Amino acid sequence: MHYDYLIVGAGLFGAVFAHEAAERGKKCLVIDRRDHIGGNIYTEEVEKIQVHRYGAHIFHTSNKQIWDYVNQFAEFNNYINSPVAVYKNELYNLPFNMNTFSKMWNIRTPQEAKDIIAAQIADLNITDPSNLEEQALSLVGKDVYEKLVKGYTEKQWGRDCKELPAFIIRRLPLRFTYDNNYFNDRYQGIPIGGYTAIVEKLLKGSDVRTGVDFLKNRGEYEALADKIIYTGMIDEYYDYKLGALEYRSVRFETETLDCENYQGNAVVNYTEREVPYTRIIEHKHFEFGKQEKTVISREYSSEWKVGDEPYYPVNDEKNGALYARYQELAAQEDKVIFGGRLGAYRYYDMDKVIEAALELVFNIF
């Protein structure tokens, strides 16, 4: 069969495009290198718990059109993301808010917290931050930085904060209210029954093949369609001819435990550098589960190398310049359109992925 569109990647971007194209009468073939659909939002059922195989995904947006759009494909619960952080034997609420400051300094009022932070910043005399450590200290002071920022950031990036550029932390929000809701967005929740069911509905009108590698069979798949929507890594598409873009990767250790409740919260960050993982996810709490067993995932941040799973683009000046050169190559393509997190070399929240896919649909159709 010949198709109007070959969509490389069965993640959220590709699935939204496939759905919209099929709605307009276009024939689409969606392929994915992995053995499942859904990309990084893939969820699988273990012990009647929806497990986020590639890390926690909490849907949040302030765009009502996107919220209404995604609610066509799932019913969302009222989950509010309220992570906690562990430093040594101390437990703190995130994001940095009055619950955090009250625990840290045994204070009660916003003005007390502001005065302590301002005094700590003033004592440091940092006028022109030259690295991430100085930038963070100049924003939140010594106590918050040393307990809740330094170790976690060093684990995420695999480098000492003094070796990281200041621009990585442009701002560290300080919330002077007793509010543990991590996101400021109007709409937030977890799809009941998991994200995979959403992608299944989006792909209903398309042919789907998983466990196939476009780049290993490029000629065969290119001949199947008039146009290609490519959501893989743009530099890999061009065989890294200009060099490899940089990413951070993540490794997960997931286990089923014979207890009802392991940590009492869906997301617990571990901010000490000495603890090797960055956080533990307890999946059942995303859907307020009461199952007899529980499933947890420890997340380990790692250096990325060609062949590893890419997660977070390193959007610094050097990589931005390299990506711009790949964009120049992409602009010369008459059959291939790049999109999604890897095709656009951007860290996208899920609502922004949907928004970008719908924008592409609008531009084409």
C-alpha positions in Angstrom: 0.0 0.0 0.0 1.1 3.5 -0.7 0.6 6.2 2.0 0.2 9.9 2.0 2.3 10.2 5.2 4.9 8.0 6.8 5.3 9.1 10.4 8.5 8.0 12.0 7.9 7.8 15.8 4.7 6.7 17.6 5.1 9.2 20.4 2.7 12.0 21.2 3.7 14.3 18.4 3.5 11.6 15.7 0.2 10.2 17.1 -1.5 13.6 17.1 -0.4 14.3 13.6 -1.5 10.9 12.4 -4.9 11.4 14.0 -5.5 14.8 12.4 -4.2 13.6 9.0 -6.5 10.5 9.1 -9.4 12.8 10.1 -8.7 14.6 6.8 -8.8 11.5 4.8 -5.1 10.9 4.6 -3.6 7.4 4.7 -0.8 7.2 7.3 1.7 4.6 8.3 3.2 5.1 11.7 6.4 3.2 12.6 8.5 3.1 15.7 11.9 1.6 16.6 10.6 0.5 20.0 8.3 -2.5 20.5 5.5 -0.3 21.6 3.6 2.9 20.8 3.6 6.0 23.0 7.2 7.0 23.0 8.3 8.3 26.4 4.8 8.7 27.7 4.2 4.9 27.4 2.5 3.3 30.4 2.1 -0.4 31.1 0.0 -2.2 33.7 1.9 -4.0 36.5 -0.1 -5.3 39.5 -3.1 -3.3 38.2 -0.9 -0.1 38.4 -0.2 2.1 35.5 3.6 2.3 35.4 5.3 5.2 33.6 8.2 3.3 32.0 10.2 6.3 31.0 9.7 8.5 34.1 6.9 10.5 35.6 4.6 12.3 33.2 2.1 14.7 34.7 -0.1 16.5 32.2 -0.4 20.2 32.9 -1.3 23.2 30.8 -2.8 26.7 30.9 -4.1 26.4 27.3 -7.8 25.4 27.5 -7.9 24.4 23.8 -5.1 21.9 24.4 -6.8 20.7 27.6 -10.1 20.2 25.8 -8.3 18.5 22.9 -6.6 15.8 25.1 -9.7 15.3 27.1 -11.4 13.9 23.9 -9.1 10.8 24.4 -9.1 10.2 28.1 -10.7 11.2 31.4 -8.2 12.9 33.7 -8.2 12.6 37.4 -7.5 15.5 39.8 -3.9 14.6 40.7 -1.8 17.6 41.8 1.9 17.3 41.5 3.4 18.0 45.0 6.8 16.4 45.2 9.0 16.3 48.3 12.7 16.4 48.6 14.9 14.4 51.0 18.2 15.8 52.2 20.0 13.6 54.7 17.2 12.9 57.2 15.3 16.1 56.5 12.1 16.2 54.4 11.1 19.4 52.5 8.2 20.4 50.3 8.7 21.4 46.6 8.6 23.8 44.9 10.4 26.2 47.4 7.5 27.6 49.4 6.6 28.6 52.9 6.3 25.0 54.0 9.9 24.5 52.8 11.2 27.7 54.6 9.2 27.0 57.8 10.8 23.6 58.1 14.3 24.9 57.2 14.4 27.9 59.5 11.6 27.3 62.0 9.8 30.4 60.9 6.2 31.2 60.1 5.8 34.4 58.1 6.7 35.2 54.5 8.6 38.3 55.6 10.8 36.2 57.9 11.7 34.0 54.9 12.3 36.9 52.6 14.6 38.5 55.2 16.7 35.4 55.7 17.1 34.8 51.9 17.9 38.5 51.3 20.5 38.5 54.1 22.2 35.3 52.7 22.3 36.7 49.2 23.7 40.0 50.4 26.5 38.3 52.4 27.7 36.5 49.3 28.4 39.7 47.3 27.9 38.0 43.9 27.4 40.7 41.3 28.1 38.9 38.1 27.6 35.1 38.4 30.2 33.2 36.4 28.9 29.7 37.0 25.7 27.8 38.0 26.7 27.7 41.7 27.1 31.5 41.8 23.9 32.0 39.8 21.9 29.8 42.2 23.4 31.3 45.3 22.5 34.8 44.0 18.9 33.7 43.6 18.1 31.6 46.7 20.9 32.0 49.2 23.1 29.4 50.8 20.7 27.2 52.8 18.3 26.4 50.0 21.1 26.0 47.5 23.2 23.6 49.5 20.3 21.4 50.7 18.0 21.4 47.7 19.8 22.5 44.6 23.5 21.7 44.6 23.5 17.9 44.9 20.5 17.3 42.8 21.8 19.5 40.0 25.2 17.9 40.0 23.6 14.5 39.7 21.4 15.7 36.8 24.4 17.1 34.9 27.2 14.8 36.1 29.4 17.9 36.9 30.2 20.1 39.8 28.0 23.2 39.9 31.1 25.4 39.6 31.8 23.7 36.2 28.3 24.4 34.8 27.4 27.6 33.0 25.2 30.1 34.9 22.5 30.3 32.2 21.3 26.7 33.0 19.4 28.2 36.0 17.9 31.4 34.8 15.5 31.5 37.7 14.6 29.5 40.8 11.0 30.3 41.8 10.5 31.2 45.4 6.8 31.0 46.5 6.0 32.8 49.7 2.7 31.0 50.3 2.0 27.6 51.8 1.3 26.0 48.4 2.9 22.7 47.4 1.3 22.6 43.9 4.4 22.3 41.7 2.8 23.7 38.6 1.1 27.1 38.1 -1.0 25.8 35.2 -4.8 26.0 35.4 -5.3 22.4 34.2 -3.5 19.4 35.6 -4.0 15.6 36.1 -3.2 12.1 35.1 -5.2 10.2 32.5 -7.2 7.4 34.2 -5.9 4.1 32.7 -2.6 5.6 31.6 -1.2 7.4 28.6 -0.9 4.4 26.3 -4.7 4.3 25.9 -4.6 8.0 24.6 -2.1 7.1 21.9 -4.0 4.0 20.9 -7.1 6.2 20.3 -5.0 8.8 18.4 -3.6 6.0 16.1 -6.9 4.3 15.5 -7.2 5.5 11.9 -3.6 4.7 10.9 -1.5 1.6 10.1 1.1 1.0 12.8 4.3 -1.0 12.9 6.5 -1.3 16.0 9.9 -2.8 16.4 11.1 -1.5 13.0 14.0 0.9 12.4 13.5 3.5 9.7 17.2 4.4 9.4 18.2 0.7 8.7 15.5 0.4 6.0 15.4 3.9 4.8 15.0 3.3 1.1 12.1 0.8 1.6 10.1 3.1 3.9 10.8 6.3 1.9 9.2 4.6 -1.1 6.0 3.9 0.8 4.8 7.5 1.2 4.6 10.9 -0.4 5.7 12.7 2.7 7.6 11.8 5.9 7.1 13.3 9.4 10.3 12.4 11.2 10.2 12.7 15.0 13.6 11.0 15.7 16.9 12.7 16.3 17.7 15.2 13.6 21.4 14.6 13.8 21.0 10.8 13.6 18.8 11.2 10.5 21.9 12.9 8.8 24.2 10.2 10.3 25.8 12.8 12.5 27.6 14.3 9.5 28.0 17.6 11.3 28.6 16.1 14.7 26.4 14.7 17.5 24.1 17.0 19.5 24.4 16.5 23.2 21.8 15.0 25.6 21.5 13.8 29.1 20.1 10.3 29.5 18.2 8.6 32.3 18.4 5.0 33.5 15.5 3.5 35.5 15.5 0.7 38.0 11.9 -0.5 38.5 10.8 -3.1 41.0 7.5 -4.4 42.4 7.4 -4.4 46.2 5.3 -6.5 48.5 3.9 -3.6 50.5 0.9 -1.3 50.0 2.7 2.0 50.3 6.5 2.6 50.0 7.0 6.3 50.3 3.6 8.0 50.6 4.0 10.3 47.6 4.3 9.8 43.8 7.6 11.8 43.5 10.4 12.0 46.1 13.6 13.7 45.1 16.9 12.9 46.7 19.1 16.0 46.7 22.3 14.7 48.3 25.1 14.1 45.7 26.0 10.9 47.7 22.7 9.2 46.9 23.2 7.9 43.3 19.6 8.3 42.1 17.8 11.6 41.6 14.4 10.5 42.6 12.0 7.6 43.3 8.6 7.4 41.6 5.9 5.4 43.3 3.5 4.9 40.4 0.3 4.0 42.2 0.0 7.4 43.8 -0.6 9.1 40.4 -4.0 7.4 40.4 -4.6 7.2 44.2 -4.2 3.4 44.0 -5.1 1.1 46.9 -3.5 -2.1 45.4 -1.9 -4.6 47.8 1.5 -4.2 46.1 3.4 -1.2 44.8 5.8 -0.4 42.0 8.7 2.0 42.3 11.3 3.4 39.9 14.6 4.8 40.8 15.9 7.4 38.3 19.6 7.7 37.6 20.9 10.6 35.4 23.7 9.7 33.1 26.0 11.0 30.3 24.6 10.3 26.8 26.5 8.8 24.0 25.5 7.7 20.5 23.4 4.7 20.8 21.9 5.6 24.2 18.3 6.8 24.8 18.3 10.6 24.5 16.1 12.4 27.1 17.1 16.0 27.8 18.7 18.2 25.1 21.7 20.2 26.3 20.4 23.5 25.0 23.5 25.6 25.4 25.1 27.9 22.8 27.4 25.3 21.3 24.5 22.8 20.7 22.2 25.6 19.5 24.7 26.5 16.8 25.0 22.9 15.7 21.3 22.4 15.6 20.9 25.5 13.5 23.3 23.9 10.9 21.1 20.8 10.9 18.1 23.0 10.4 19.7 24.4 7.3 19.9 20.8 5.9 16.3 20.1 6.9 15.2 23.2 5.1 16.5 21.7 1.9 14.3 18.6 2.2 11.2 18.5 0.0 9.8 15.3 1.4 10.7 15.2 5.1 9.4 17.4 7.9 11.1 17.2 11.3 9.1 17.6 14.6 8.7 16.5 18.2 11.2 16.6 21.0 14.1 15.0 19.1 13.4 16.4 15.7 13.2 19.9 17.1 16.0 19.4 19.7 13.8 20.9 22.4 12.6 19.9 25.8 8.8 19.9 25.4 6.1 19.5 28.0 3.3 17.3 26.7 0.9 20.2 26.1 3.6 21.9 24.0 4.1 18.7 22.0 0.4 18.6 21.2 0.4 22.3 20.4 3.4 21.9 18.0 1.8 19.0 16.2 -1.5 20.8 15.8 0.4 23.8 14.5 2.1 21.6 11.9 -1.3 20.2 10.9 -2.7 23.7 10.5 0.3 24.8 8.3 0.0 21.7 6.1 -3.8 21.5 5.7 
